Amino acid sequence: MKLLLIILIIFGSTCFAQPTIKIDTLIDFSKEDSISLQKELKIVKTILDSEVFWSKIKAYDFSCTNQRTFHSGRKKKKTLYPKKRRDRHVYTNQEIHDLLWFGQDEIGEPKDGVIDLKLRSKKYSPNKNGTTTHGSTNKNTLIISSSPKTRINNSTKGVYACHLLHEYMHVLGFEHKSNDPKKNKKKCGGSDVALGIQLIAIETLKELR
């Protein structure tokens, strides 16, 4: 990996207080990617500053079992963070709300009210089954990789912003039942935590516009 740029960005809240956003690491971001990132981070902050967003999380029907199992699959030799036991606790909507509100990721200080992001721009090769990978989160490094074409520089404003919130839920430990969103929805009867947060963000943006 080629490290092009490491910047620190903290967006202060203007209305709804927590949380703020901190960019810990940027990997392989071109100038175009960086410009898009700045615009999309402002949209992320607009979403986070909206009481509508947080109210929707509390009322949302997360259809999958809300367990944080992502971190239990870490590989000892590759991980930058301690491997955790499989978390069998079923998280309530309020607890999911609080994990995001307090920025309870492992990158910064615990419950610091900061959403810490390690980001990478990555061009994905076409999948053998014909599907397209738009992004992923590495459970060992917590780096969120995103396609510059379909996510970072998407022509529709807010696509990358909502995508980042989706991937951040993986950073917090929530995993899909299946990597295929269609299969995932079929298995769960609806959206899991990561997909649910993304959909809530999309709905919030529509209401704010």
Secondary structure as GFF3:
##gff-version 3
##sequence-region A 1 209
A	DSSP	beta_strand	20	27	.	.	.	ID=ss1
A	DSSP	alpha_helix	31	48	.	.	.	ID=ss2
A	DSSP	alpha_helix	51	59	.	.	.	ID=ss3
A	DSSP	three_ten_helix	70	73	.	.	.	ID=ss4
A	DSSP	alpha_helix	93	101	.	.	.	ID=ss5
A	DSSP	beta_strand	114	121	.	.	.	ID=ss6
A	DSSP	beta_strand	135	137	.	.	.	ID=ss7
A	DSSP	beta_strand	143	146	.	.	.	ID=ss8
A	DSSP	pi_helix	148	152	.	.	.	ID=ss9
A	DSSP	alpha_helix	159	171	.	.	.	ID=ss10
A	DSSP	alpha_helix	181	188	.	.	.	ID=ss11
A	DSSP	alpha_helix	193	208	.	.	.	ID=ss12
###
